[in-house]
Amino acid sequence: MLSVKVYPDSYSPHIAQVYSGLYDLAKEGKIILEFTSRIDNNIKKSVRNSVLCLQISDTESGHIRTVCIDMFDGYEISSVERLRLCDIYFKRSYYDKYINNLDVADRKKILPYVLNYEFRSRNERDILKRLFIYHLASNSFSKNPIIFVKHFSIEVIKHVLLKYDIRRFDLKPISVRDFVARPSEPAELKILFQTRLWTSQDCPRISGGQLKEINDRRINTVRSLKEKFGRQFVGGLICTDISKTHYPDCCLPVGETNRKNYLNLVKKCLICVTTTGLHDSIGFKLPEYLAASRCIVTEPLKYQLPVSLKEGKNYLSFRTPEECVEACEKLLANPQFANQMRHDNYEYYLNEVEPSALVYKCLCNALSLQ
């Protein structure tokens, strides 16, 4: 049996998948889960930046490991302090050329994380304790007690709505099962690509030139798919100030882009398109598509995964809008190929991305039990 103590000083949506996996494993009886503030003071003082810290122990052997999980979009190590204080450091957006240039002692600790996206588990528990430790760590009460009370109250309400599956007030969080569709479920011969544009105000750490390049690729891809496939294409730009002002022809109605409607579209369309995220990251959309057993058309994947997704098996890649159109045409013209991709992607999801399977692999790898 594994015992897992979590220091929950991060409430980033990027961490939600890890929390969900831990809750599910505890419910299944595979781990003993505890949230704690009793941890090395050096870890408490260190920079967090979407880095979650766990202490894992094997109750039979007494083997103990301090583990960090870094969910930052970019390939840089988000918390060098925590890297040096832990035994194992799982890194989202793992880039081997960067990792190989680190000190030997540091790089030996670093393992690639798989893919993450945001959702919550219906098996959540100890939410008050987790919230209290988080706010204590961030000193939010003394900084702004009104925001503290508001966040605390909303999170408790969300927890109750999720636990008892109450669908009111549009506050109920998305759970992992909301993303899942088996490959045996029928899909319409349609192509989905919903995306958004970024501004320097949204992303102050990224240059204007890089943001323009990202935005231009997305706009041109939307327009090419729209022109080629007409009503067979379901997508466009999420309605923001920049898209409304400069690209009104590509904007989607607000109702089509809310979370619930978006997930229904994902599970309805055969082909789902995604592009590279900020910092060249693999965005949330790709694992969402895997969970829904979709055919995936994506820009090239720039970071390494523990188990690679394979070109021509799990996805087709594109570098230009024209190549995106060609990839979609290939899938539409080859039902057997498309059906096999759906099955392969669902199998990959179950083995590598489903939260309890993913987190359990991380825990076991950290303890070298597998």
C-alpha positions as YAML, in Angstrom:
chain: A
units: angstrom
residues:
- id: 1
  name: MET
  ca: [0.00, 0.00, 0.00]
- id: 2
  name: LEU
  ca: [1.21, 3.48, -0.84]
- id: 3
  name: SER
  ca: [0.80, 6.38, 1.56]
- id: 4
  name: VAL
  ca: [0.71, 9.82, -0.10]
- id: 5
  name: LYS
  ca: [1.00, 13.08, 1.82]
- id: 6
  name: VAL
  ca: [0.28, 16.20, -0.23]
- id: 7
  name: TYR
  ca: [1.29, 19.75, 0.55]
- id: 8
  name: PRO
  ca: [-1.56, 21.53, -1.33]
- id: 9
  name: ASP
  ca: [-0.07, 25.01, -1.75]
- id: 10
  name: SER
  ca: [-1.17, 25.23, -5.39]
- id: 11
  name: TYR
  ca: [-4.73, 25.67, -6.65]
- id: 12
  name: SER
  ca: [-3.72, 26.06, -10.29]
- id: 13
  name: PRO
  ca: [-6.11, 24.46, -12.83]
- id: 14
  name: HIS
  ca: [-3.01, 22.80, -14.27]
- id: 15
  name: ILE
  ca: [-2.76, 20.72, -11.07]
- id: 16
  name: ALA
  ca: [-6.41, 19.60, -11.06]
- id: 17
  name: GLN
  ca: [-5.69, 16.34, -12.90]
- id: 18
  name: VAL
  ca: [-3.19, 15.24, -10.24]
- id: 19
  name: TYR
  ca: [-5.61, 15.95, -7.41]
- id: 20
  name: SER
  ca: [-8.34, 14.03, -9.28]
- id: 21
  name: GLY
  ca: [-6.10, 11.02, -9.78]
- id: 22
  name: LEU
  ca: [-5.16, 11.00, -6.10]
- id: 23
  name: TYR
  ca: [-8.80, 11.21, -4.99]
- id: 24
  name: ASP
  ca: [-9.78, 8.35, -7.31]
- id: 25
  name: LEU
  ca: [-6.88, 6.15, -6.14]
- id: 26
  name: ALA
  ca: [-7.87, 6.76, -2.52]
- id: 27
  name: LYS
  ca: [-11.47, 5.81, -3.32]
- id: 28
  name: GLU
  ca: [-10.23, 2.61, -5.02]
- id: 29
  name: GLY
  ca: [-8.19, 1.74, -1.92]
- id: 30
  name: LYS
  ca: [-4.86, 1.86, -3.75]
- id: 31
  name: ILE
  ca: [-3.38, 4.68, -1.68]
- id: 32
  name: ILE
  ca: [-3.79, 6.31, 1.72]
- id: 33
  name: LEU
  ca: [-4.21, 10.03, 0.99]
- id: 34
  name: GLU
  ca: [-3.54, 12.88, 3.40]
- id: 35
  name: PHE
  ca: [-3.24, 16.64, 2.97]
- id: 36
  name: THR
  ca: [-0.67, 18.11, 5.29]
- id: 37
  name: SER
  ca: [1.12, 21.32, 6.15]
- id: 38
  name: ARG
  ca: [3.87, 19.39, 7.93]
- id: 39
  name: ILE
  ca: [6.63, 19.48, 5.37]
- id: 40
  name: ASP
  ca: [10.22, 20.67, 5.03]
- id: 41
  name: ASN
  ca: [10.31, 24.42, 5.72]
- id: 42
  name: ASN
  ca: [12.60, 24.91, 2.73]
- id: 43
  name: ILE
  ca: [9.85, 23.52, 0.49]
- id: 44
  name: LYS
  ca: [7.34, 25.87, 2.10]
- id: 45
  name: LYS
  ca: [9.60, 28.83, 1.35]
- id: 46
  name: SER
  ca: [10.34, 27.78, -2.23]
- id: 47
  name: VAL
  ca: [8.71, 29.17, -5.36]
- id: 48
  name: ARG
  ca: [5.58, 27.22, -6.32]
- id: 49
  name: ASN
  ca: [4.53, 28.21, -9.87]
- id: 50
  name: SER
  ca: [2.26, 25.23, -10.58]
- id: 51
  name: VAL
  ca: [4.58, 22.76, -8.83]
- id: 52
  name: LEU
  ca: [2.88, 20.32, -6.47]
- id: 53
  name: CYS
  ca: [4.89, 18.56, -3.75]
- id: 54
  name: LEU
  ca: [4.10, 15.05, -2.46]
- id: 55
  name: GLN
  ca: [5.70, 12.64, -0.03]
- id: 56
  name: ILE
  ca: [5.21, 9.02, -1.06]
- id: 57
  name: SER
  ca: [5.96, 6.01, 1.12]
- id: 58
  name: ASP
  ca: [5.56, 2.28, 0.71]
- id: 59
  name: THR
  ca: [3.95, 1.14, 3.96]
- id: 60
  name: GLU
  ca: [5.48, -2.35, 3.62]
- id: 61
  name: SER
  ca: [9.11, -1.48, 2.83]
- id: 62
  name: GLY
  ca: [9.20, 1.95, 4.46]
- id: 63
  name: HIS
  ca: [10.67, 3.35, 1.25]
- id: 64
  name: ILE
  ca: [10.02, 7.15, 1.09]
- id: 65
  name: ARG
  ca: [10.35, 9.65, -1.75]
- id: 66
  name: THR
  ca: [9.69, 13.38, -1.99]
- id: 67
  name: VAL
  ca: [8.15, 14.05, -5.40]
- id: 68
  name: CYS
  ca: [7.38, 17.26, -7.28]
- id: 69
  name: ILE
  ca: [5.09, 17.59, -10.30]
- id: 70
  name: ASP
  ca: [5.74, 20.65, -12.47]
- id: 71
  name: MET
  ca: [2.82, 21.62, -14.73]
- id: 72
  name: PHE
  ca: [4.24, 24.82, -16.21]
- id: 73
  name: ASP
  ca: [3.46, 25.16, -19.95]
- id: 74
  name: GLY
  ca: [7.07, 25.81, -21.00]
- id: 75
  name: TYR
  ca: [10.08, 23.51, -20.93]
- id: 76
  name: GLU
  ca: [11.94, 25.46, -18.22]
- id: 77
  name: ILE
  ca: [12.05, 24.09, -14.69]
- id: 78
  name: SER
  ca: [9.45, 26.11, -12.86]
- id: 79
  name: SER
  ca: [10.98, 25.74, -9.39]
- id: 80
  name: VAL
  ca: [14.70, 25.04, -9.24]
- id: 81
  name: GLU
  ca: [14.48, 25.19, -5.45]
- id: 82
  name: ARG
  ca: [11.96, 22.34, -5.34]
- id: 83
  name: LEU
  ca: [13.91, 20.35, -7.93]
- id: 84
  name: ARG
  ca: [16.92, 20.37, -5.62]
- id: 85
  name: LEU
  ca: [14.86, 19.52, -2.53]
- id: 86
  name: CYS
  ca: [13.03, 16.52, -3.99]
- id: 87
  name: ASP
  ca: [13.99, 13.00, -5.06]
- id: 88
  name: ILE
  ca: [11.91, 12.82, -8.27]
- id: 89
  name: TYR
  ca: [10.64, 15.72, -10.41]
- id: 90
  name: PHE
  ca: [7.96, 15.06, -13.03]
- id: 91
  name: LYS
  ca: [7.97, 17.69, -15.78]
- id: 92
  name: ARG
  ca: [5.17, 18.56, -18.14]
- id: 93
  name: SER
  ca: [6.51, 19.91, -21.47]
- id: 94
  name: TYR
  ca: [9.61, 17.76, -21.10]
- id: 95
  name: TYR
  ca: [12.25, 18.83, -23.63]
- id: 96
  name: ASP
  ca: [15.26, 16.54, -23.63]
- id: 97
  name: LYS
  ca: [17.67, 19.06, -25.21]
- id: 98
  name: TYR
  ca: [17.01, 21.45, -22.32]
- id: 99
  name: ILE
  ca: [17.07, 18.75, -19.63]
- id: 100
  name: ASN
  ca: [20.37, 17.33, -20.94]
- id: 101
  name: ASN
  ca: [22.08, 20.69, -20.37]
- id: 102
  name: LEU
  ca: [21.24, 20.75, -16.66]
- id: 103
  name: ASP
  ca: [23.61, 19.61, -13.93]
- id: 104
  name: VAL
  ca: [23.90, 15.83, -13.76]
- id: 105
  name: ALA
  ca: [22.50, 15.68, -10.22]
- id: 106
  name: ASP
  ca: [19.44, 17.68, -11.29]
- id: 107
  name: ARG
  ca: [18.66, 15.98, -14.58]
- id: 108
  name: LYS
  ca: [18.80, 12.50, -13.05]
- id: 109
  name: LYS
  ca: [15.75, 13.40, -10.98]
- id: 110
  name: ILE
  ca: [13.60, 14.60, -13.88]
- id: 111
  name: LEU
  ca: [11.05, 12.38, -15.61]
- id: 112
  name: PRO
  ca: [8.51, 13.37, -18.29]
- id: 113
  name: TYR
  ca: [4.90, 13.85, -17.28]
- id: 114
  name: VAL
  ca: [2.24, 12.77, -19.77]
- id: 115
  name: LEU
  ca: [-0.60, 15.14, -20.77]
- id: 116
  name: ASN
  ca: [-2.82, 17.23, -18.55]
- id: 117
  name: TYR
  ca: [-6.17, 18.95, -18.75]
- id: 118
  name: GLU
  ca: [-8.58, 20.46, -16.26]
- id: 119
  name: PHE
  ca: [-11.36, 18.59, -14.46]
- id: 120
  name: ARG
  ca: [-12.30, 17.48, -10.96]
- id: 121
  name: SER
  ca: [-13.13, 14.16, -9.32]
- id: 122
  name: ARG
  ca: [-16.47, 13.27, -7.76]
- id: 123
  name: ASN
  ca: [-14.39, 11.42, -5.15]
- id: 124
  name: GLU
  ca: [-13.07, 14.66, -3.69]
- id: 125
  name: ARG
  ca: [-12.78, 14.73, 0.09]
- id: 126
  name: ASP
  ca: [-11.09, 16.77, 2.83]
- id: 127
  name: ILE
  ca: [-11.78, 19.85, 0.72]
- id: 128
  name: LEU
  ca: [-11.92, 22.17, 3.75]
- id: 129
  name: LYS
  ca: [-8.52, 21.00, 4.98]
- id: 130
  name: ARG
  ca: [-7.00, 21.35, 1.51]
- id: 131
  name: LEU
  ca: [-8.42, 24.86, 1.11]
- id: 132
  name: PHE
  ca: [-7.27, 25.91, 4.56]
- id: 133
  name: ILE
  ca: [-3.68, 24.75, 3.94]
- id: 134
  name: TYR
  ca: [-3.64, 26.42, 0.52]
- id: 135
  name: HIS
  ca: [-4.81, 29.77, 1.87]
- id: 136
  name: LEU
  ca: [-2.47, 29.50, 4.84]
- id: 137
  name: ALA
  ca: [0.46, 28.91, 2.46]
- id: 138
  name: SER
  ca: [-0.50, 31.79, 0.19]
- id: 139
  name: ASN
  ca: [-1.27, 34.10, 3.11]
- id: 140
  name: SER
  ca: [-4.40, 35.15, 1.26]
- id: 141
  name: PHE
  ca: [-6.52, 35.93, 4.31]
- id: 142
  name: SER
  ca: [-4.23, 38.69, 5.55]
- id: 143
  name: LYS
  ca: [-3.67, 39.99, 1.99]
- id: 144
  name: ASN
  ca: [-7.35, 40.24, 1.08]
- id: 145
  name: PRO
  ca: [-9.91, 38.66, 3.43]
- id: 146
  name: ILE
  ca: [-12.82, 39.39, 1.07]
- id: 147
  name: ILE
  ca: [-11.23, 37.44, -1.79]
- id: 148
  name: PHE
  ca: [-10.32, 34.68, 0.67]
- id: 149
  name: VAL
  ca: [-13.92, 34.28, 1.86]
- id: 150
  name: LYS
  ca: [-15.26, 34.44, -1.71]
- id: 151
  name: HIS
  ca: [-12.87, 31.80, -3.05]
- id: 152
  name: PHE
  ca: [-13.38, 29.54, -0.03]
- id: 153
  name: SER
  ca: [-17.18, 29.75, -0.32]
- id: 154
  name: ILE
  ca: [-17.30, 29.17, -4.08]
- id: 155
  name: GLU
  ca: [-15.01, 26.15, -3.89]
- id: 156
  name: VAL
  ca: [-17.11, 24.55, -1.14]
- id: 157
  name: ILE
  ca: [-20.27, 25.11, -3.21]
- id: 158
  name: LYS
  ca: [-18.58, 23.59, -6.27]
- id: 159
  name: HIS
  ca: [-17.52, 20.59, -4.23]
- id: 160
  name: VAL
  ca: [-21.09, 19.95, -3.06]
- id: 161
  name: LEU
  ca: [-22.52, 20.37, -6.59]
- id: 162
  name: LEU
  ca: [-19.93, 17.97, -7.97]
- id: 163
  name: LYS
  ca: [-20.24, 15.36, -5.24]
- id: 164
  name: TYR
  ca: [-24.02, 15.17, -5.47]
- id: 165
  name: ASP
  ca: [-24.18, 15.80, -9.24]
- id: 166
  name: ILE
  ca: [-26.34, 18.92, -8.85]
- id: 167
  name: ARG
  ca: [-26.52, 20.75, -12.17]
- id: 168
  name: ARG
  ca: [-27.49, 24.28, -11.16]
- id: 169
  name: PHE
  ca: [-26.16, 27.81, -11.34]
- id: 170
  name: ASP
  ca: [-23.53, 26.80, -13.98]
- id: 171
  name: LEU
  ca: [-21.12, 26.32, -11.09]
- id: 172
  name: LYS
  ca: [-20.85, 22.53, -11.20]
- id: 173
  name: PRO
  ca: [-17.27, 21.68, -12.18]
- id: 174
  name: ILE
  ca: [-16.46, 19.45, -15.11]
- id: 175
  name: SER
  ca: [-15.65, 15.88, -14.05]
- id: 176
  name: VAL
  ca: [-13.47, 13.40, -15.89]
- id: 177
  name: ARG
  ca: [-16.43, 11.38, -17.10]
- id: 178
  name: ASP
  ca: [-17.79, 14.44, -18.93]
- id: 179
  name: PHE
  ca: [-14.94, 14.09, -21.44]
- id: 180
  name: VAL
  ca: [-15.20, 10.36, -22.12]
- id: 181
  name: ALA
  ca: [-16.76, 8.78, -25.21]
- id: 182
  name: ARG
  ca: [-16.00, 5.24, -26.31]
- id: 183
  name: PRO
  ca: [-14.90, 4.56, -29.90]
- id: 184
  name: SER
  ca: [-17.99, 2.39, -30.40]
- id: 185
  name: GLU
  ca: [-20.21, 5.47, -30.02]
- id: 186
  name: PRO
  ca: [-21.20, 7.00, -33.39]
- id: 187
  name: ALA
  ca: [-19.58, 10.23, -34.62]
- id: 188
  name: GLU
  ca: [-20.70, 12.67, -37.29]
- id: 189
  name: LEU
  ca: [-18.46, 13.32, -40.30]
- id: 190
  name: LYS
  ca: [-17.60, 16.78, -39.03]
- id: 191
  name: ILE
  ca: [-14.45, 18.68, -38.14]
- id: 192
  name: LEU
  ca: [-14.13, 20.67, -34.91]
- id: 193
  name: PHE
  ca: [-11.63, 23.43, -34.26]
- id: 194
  name: GLN
  ca: [-12.44, 26.02, -31.59]
- id: 195
  name: THR
  ca: [-9.55, 28.27, -30.65]
- id: 196
  name: ARG
  ca: [-8.73, 31.63, -29.15]
- id: 197
  name: LEU
  ca: [-6.38, 34.52, -29.83]
- id: 198
  name: TRP
  ca: [-3.89, 35.93, -27.33]
- id: 199
  name: THR
  ca: [-2.79, 39.47, -26.53]
- id: 200
  name: SER
  ca: [0.24, 40.83, -24.68]
- id: 201
  name: GLN
  ca: [-2.07, 41.65, -21.77]
- id: 202
  name: ASP
  ca: [-3.03, 37.95, -21.55]
- id: 203
  name: CYS
  ca: [0.57, 36.72, -21.87]
- id: 204
  name: PRO
  ca: [3.07, 39.37, -20.73]
- id: 205
  name: ARG
  ca: [5.94, 36.86, -20.68]
- id: 206
  name: ILE
  ca: [5.61, 36.06, -24.40]
- id: 207
  name: SER
  ca: [6.82, 38.47, -27.09]
- id: 208
  name: GLY
  ca: [4.35, 40.23, -29.36]
- id: 209
  name: GLY
  ca: [5.98, 38.59, -32.38]
- id: 210
  name: GLN
  ca: [5.43, 35.10, -31.00]
- id: 211
  name: LEU
  ca: [1.81, 35.86, -30.14]
- id: 212
  name: LYS
  ca: [1.19, 37.22, -33.63]
- id: 213
  name: GLU
  ca: [2.66, 34.05, -35.14]
- id: 214
  name: ILE
  ca: [0.43, 31.84, -32.96]
- id: 215
  name: ASN
  ca: [-2.66, 33.94, -33.72]
- id: 216
  name: ASP
  ca: [-2.01, 34.09, -37.48]
- id: 217
  name: ARG
  ca: [-1.66, 30.30, -37.70]
- id: 218
  name: ARG
  ca: [-4.93, 29.82, -35.86]
- id: 219
  name: ILE
  ca: [-6.83, 32.38, -37.94]
- id: 220
  name: ASN
  ca: [-5.55, 30.99, -41.24]
- id: 221
  name: THR
  ca: [-6.36, 27.42, -40.19]
- id: 222
  name: VAL
  ca: [-9.92, 28.37, -39.23]
- id: 223
  name: ARG
  ca: [-10.46, 30.16, -42.54]
- id: 224
  name: SER
  ca: [-9.03, 27.30, -44.61]
- id: 225
  name: LEU
  ca: [-11.19, 24.69, -42.90]
- id: 226
  name: LYS
  ca: [-14.25, 26.89, -43.17]
- id: 227
  name: GLU
  ca: [-13.66, 27.52, -46.89]
- id: 228
  name: LYS
  ca: [-12.99, 23.87, -47.75]
- id: 229
  name: PHE
  ca: [-15.58, 22.05, -45.66]
- id: 230
  name: GLY
  ca: [-18.38, 24.59, -45.27]
- id: 231
  name: ARG
  ca: [-21.09, 23.36, -42.91]
- id: 232
  name: GLN
  ca: [-19.07, 20.20, -42.28]
- id: 233
  name: PHE
  ca: [-16.68, 22.39, -40.30]
- id: 234
  name: VAL
  ca: [-17.77, 23.23, -36.76]
- id: 235
  name: GLY
  ca: [-15.54, 25.88, -35.30]
- id: 236
  name: GLY
  ca: [-14.00, 29.32, -35.27]
- id: 237
  name: LEU
  ca: [-12.61, 31.81, -32.79]
- id: 238
  name: ILE
  ca: [-13.78, 32.18, -29.21]
- id: 239
  name: CYS
  ca: [-15.34, 35.61, -28.90]
- id: 240
  name: THR
  ca: [-12.87, 38.03, -27.25]
- id: 241
  name: ASP
  ca: [-12.17, 41.72, -27.77]
- id: 242
  name: ILE
  ca: [-9.38, 41.06, -30.27]
- id: 243
  name: SER
  ca: [-11.36, 38.51, -32.31]
- id: 244
  name: LYS
  ca: [-14.52, 40.64, -32.34]
- id: 245
  name: THR
  ca: [-12.59, 43.72, -33.43]
- id: 246
  name: HIS
  ca: [-10.33, 42.23, -36.10]
- id: 247
  name: TYR
  ca: [-11.86, 38.91, -37.17]
- id: 248
  name: PRO
  ca: [-15.64, 39.10, -36.75]
- id: 249
  name: ASP
  ca: [-16.14, 36.68, -39.68]
- id: 250
  name: CYS
  ca: [-14.46, 33.92, -37.65]
- id: 251
  name: CYS
  ca: [-16.11, 34.55, -34.26]
- id: 252
  name: LEU
  ca: [-18.37, 31.94, -32.73]
- id: 253
  name: PRO
  ca: [-21.57, 32.70, -30.79]
- id: 254
  name: VAL
  ca: [-20.88, 32.74, -27.07]
- id: 255
  name: GLY
  ca: [-23.34, 29.89, -26.44]
- id: 256
  name: GLU
  ca: [-21.37, 27.51, -28.65]
- id: 257
  name: THR
  ca: [-18.15, 27.98, -26.71]
- id: 258
  name: ASN
  ca: [-19.31, 27.42, -23.14]
- id: 259
  name: ARG
  ca: [-17.77, 24.34, -21.56]
- id: 260
  name: LYS
  ca: [-20.82, 22.10, -21.68]
- id: 261
  name: ASN
  ca: [-21.64, 22.78, -25.32]
- id: 262
  name: TYR
  ca: [-18.00, 22.49, -26.32]
- id: 263
  name: LEU
  ca: [-17.69, 19.02, -24.76]
- id: 264
  name: ASN
  ca: [-20.85, 17.90, -26.54]
- id: 265
  name: LEU
  ca: [-19.35, 19.05, -29.84]
- id: 266
  name: VAL
  ca: [-16.10, 17.19, -29.16]
- id: 267
  name: LYS
  ca: [-18.03, 13.96, -28.59]
- id: 268
  name: LYS
  ca: [-20.13, 14.54, -31.70]
- id: 269
  name: CYS
  ca: [-17.47, 15.36, -34.33]
- id: 270
  name: LEU
  ca: [-15.27, 12.65, -35.85]
- id: 271
  name: ILE
  ca: [-12.21, 14.88, -36.33]
- id: 272
  name: CYS
  ca: [-10.84, 17.37, -33.80]
- id: 273
  name: VAL
  ca: [-8.08, 19.84, -34.66]
- id: 274
  name: THR
  ca: [-5.64, 21.45, -32.25]
- id: 275
  name: THR
  ca: [-2.62, 23.74, -32.48]
- id: 276
  name: THR
  ca: [0.50, 24.29, -30.40]
- id: 277
  name: GLY
  ca: [-0.18, 26.10, -27.13]
- id: 278
  name: LEU
  ca: [1.70, 28.87, -25.37]
- id: 279
  name: HIS
  ca: [5.40, 28.16, -24.83]
- id: 280
  name: ASP
  ca: [5.06, 25.48, -27.57]
- id: 281
  name: SER
  ca: [3.13, 23.36, -25.06]
- id: 282
  name: ILE
  ca: [0.80, 20.47, -25.84]
- id: 283
  name: GLY
  ca: [-2.48, 22.08, -24.86]
- id: 284
  name: PHE
  ca: [-5.41, 20.71, -22.88]
- id: 285
  name: LYS
  ca: [-7.34, 19.93, -26.06]
- id: 286
  name: LEU
  ca: [-5.23, 16.97, -27.13]
- id: 287
  name: PRO
  ca: [-5.86, 14.81, -24.01]
- id: 288
  name: GLU
  ca: [-9.50, 15.89, -24.12]
- id: 289
  name: TYR
  ca: [-9.69, 14.49, -27.65]
- id: 290
  name: LEU
  ca: [-8.00, 11.25, -26.54]
- id: 291
  name: ALA
  ca: [-10.58, 10.82, -23.76]
- id: 292
  name: ALA
  ca: [-13.37, 11.24, -26.32]
- id: 293
  name: SER
  ca: [-11.70, 8.78, -28.75]
- id: 294
  name: ARG
  ca: [-11.55, 11.36, -31.54]
- id: 295
  name: CYS
  ca: [-9.43, 11.41, -34.67]
- id: 296
  name: ILE
  ca: [-6.79, 14.06, -34.03]
- id: 297
  name: VAL
  ca: [-5.19, 16.53, -36.42]
- id: 298
  name: THR
  ca: [-2.52, 18.62, -34.72]
- id: 299
  name: GLU
  ca: [0.51, 20.78, -35.26]
- id: 300
  name: PRO
  ca: [3.73, 18.83, -34.55]
- id: 301
  name: LEU
  ca: [4.25, 17.83, -30.92]
- id: 302
  name: LYS
  ca: [7.44, 19.48, -29.69]
- id: 303
  name: TYR
  ca: [7.84, 17.88, -26.26]
- id: 304
  name: GLN
  ca: [8.56, 14.30, -25.21]
- id: 305
  name: LEU
  ca: [6.09, 12.00, -23.45]
- id: 306
  name: PRO
  ca: [6.80, 8.86, -21.38]
- id: 307
  name: VAL
  ca: [4.95, 6.83, -24.04]
- id: 308
  name: SER
  ca: [4.98, 8.58, -27.39]
- id: 309
  name: LEU
  ca: [1.90, 9.31, -29.43]
- id: 310
  name: LYS
  ca: [2.60, 8.06, -32.94]
- id: 311
  name: GLU
  ca: [2.18, 10.01, -36.18]
- id: 312
  name: GLY
  ca: [-0.20, 8.15, -38.49]
- id: 313
  name: LYS
  ca: [-1.59, 6.08, -35.62]
- id: 314
  name: ASN
  ca: [-2.75, 8.48, -32.92]
- id: 315
  name: TYR
  ca: [-2.77, 11.68, -34.98]
- id: 316
  name: LEU
  ca: [-1.98, 13.35, -38.27]
- id: 317
  name: SER
  ca: [0.19, 16.47, -38.11]
- id: 318
  name: PHE
  ca: [0.21, 19.67, -40.14]
- id: 319
  name: ARG
  ca: [2.45, 22.70, -40.49]
- id: 320
  name: THR
  ca: [0.28, 24.81, -42.78]
- id: 321
  name: PRO
  ca: [-3.47, 25.34, -43.13]
- id: 322
  name: GLU
  ca: [-3.31, 23.46, -46.44]
- id: 323
  name: GLU
  ca: [-1.77, 20.43, -44.74]
- id: 324
  name: CYS
  ca: [-4.50, 20.58, -42.08]
- id: 325
  name: VAL
  ca: [-7.16, 20.43, -44.80]
- id: 326
  name: GLU
  ca: [-5.38, 17.47, -46.45]
- id: 327
  name: ALA
  ca: [-5.18, 15.56, -43.16]
- id: 328
  name: CYS
  ca: [-8.90, 16.05, -42.54]
- id: 329
  name: GLU
  ca: [-9.70, 14.93, -46.08]
- id: 330
  name: LYS
  ca: [-7.64, 11.76, -45.57]
- id: 331
  name: LEU
  ca: [-9.57, 10.83, -42.43]
- id: 332
  name: LEU
  ca: [-12.94, 11.55, -44.00]
- id: 333
  name: ALA
  ca: [-12.07, 9.46, -47.06]
- id: 334
  name: ASN
  ca: [-10.83, 6.45, -45.04]
- id: 335
  name: PRO
  ca: [-13.45, 5.27, -42.52]
- id: 336
  name: GLN
  ca: [-11.44, 2.17, -41.53]
- id: 337
  name: PHE
  ca: [-8.33, 4.28, -40.84]
- id: 338
  name: ALA
  ca: [-10.39, 6.80, -38.86]
- id: 339
  name: ASN
  ca: [-12.09, 4.05, -36.83]
- id: 340
  name: GLN
  ca: [-8.75, 2.45, -35.97]
- id: 341
  name: MET
  ca: [-7.37, 5.82, -34.84]
- id: 342
  name: ARG
  ca: [-10.34, 6.25, -32.53]
- id: 343
  name: HIS
  ca: [-9.69, 2.86, -30.94]
- id: 344
  name: ASP
  ca: [-5.95, 3.51, -30.63]
- id: 345
  name: ASN
  ca: [-6.53, 6.90, -29.01]
- id: 346
  name: TYR
  ca: [-9.00, 5.55, -26.49]
- id: 347
  name: GLU
  ca: [-6.58, 2.78, -25.55]
- id: 348
  name: TYR
  ca: [-3.82, 5.37, -25.08]
- id: 349
  name: TYR
  ca: [-6.16, 7.42, -22.89]
- id: 350
  name: LEU
  ca: [-7.02, 4.45, -20.66]
- id: 351
  name: ASN
  ca: [-3.38, 3.42, -20.25]
- id: 352
  name: GLU
  ca: [-1.60, 6.76, -20.05]
- id: 353
  name: VAL
  ca: [-3.97, 9.71, -19.47]
- id: 354
  name: GLU
  ca: [-6.92, 8.48, -17.39]
- id: 355
  name: PRO
  ca: [-6.18, 10.23, -14.06]
- id: 356
  name: SER
  ca: [-5.95, 7.29, -11.66]
- id: 357
  name: ALA
  ca: [-3.83, 5.26, -14.12]
- id: 358
  name: LEU
  ca: [-1.56, 8.22, -14.85]
- id: 359
  name: VAL
  ca: [-1.01, 9.25, -11.24]
- id: 360
  name: TYR
  ca: [-0.51, 5.66, -10.05]
- id: 361
  name: LYS
  ca: [2.22, 5.18, -12.67]
- id: 362
  name: CYS
  ca: [3.93, 8.34, -11.45]
- id: 363
  name: LEU
  ca: [3.77, 7.19, -7.82]
- id: 364
  name: CYS
  ca: [5.10, 3.72, -8.64]
- id: 365
  name: ASN
  ca: [7.84, 5.07, -10.90]
- id: 366
  name: ALA
  ca: [8.93, 7.40, -8.12]
- id: 367
  name: LEU
  ca: [9.28, 4.43, -5.78]
- id: 368
  name: SER
  ca: [10.66, 2.15, -8.51]
- id: 369
  name: LEU
  ca: [7.91, -0.38, -7.83]
- id: 370
  name: GLN
  ca: [7.13, -0.99, -11.50]
...
